Amino acid sequence: MNASMPGARIWRPHVTVACVVADGERYLMVEEEVSGRLVYNQPAGHLEDGESLAAAATRETLEETGWTVALQHLIGVQQWRSTEHGEAVVRFSFAAKATGHDPSRPLDTGIRRALWLSRAEIAALGDRLRSPLVLLSIDAWLAGQRLPLASLSYLPGSASA
């Protein structure tokens, strides 16, 4: 079916960002409630209109954890069909270094707490991980997968054509 045909569904994947923030052998994680279920994820969220991928990653990390981070590398881009909502997800995973923390900062709605866990502790969470992308991103980082941030371009433009 052609997207220009009446009744055609336009495919629009969810564009998300996530940060792998390592401190020695531990990784910054969030415990969040999603659809009445407690799950664990990296600091992650959706790209907003008019926002660069890098800005989205640092914003989401701050909003979900109270941690300010400096992005170091792009780890990779993953495609996945969410078991949560059934939609396609394109996720940009970044490596970041924690540079500061505001423990009094309120966390995003649904976020219970930010915590630091080892890879083994994260793997042991099993189906309590929000998605398989959590371990995929950490393992790619552990394997040395790092792309320069200059691989990404952001060309802000006018919304009107």
Summary of the structure (lengths in Angstrom):
residues: 161
radius of gyration: 16.5
end to end distance: 26.8
largest distance: 54.4
contacts: 455
relative contact order: 0.24
helix: 22%
strand: 41%
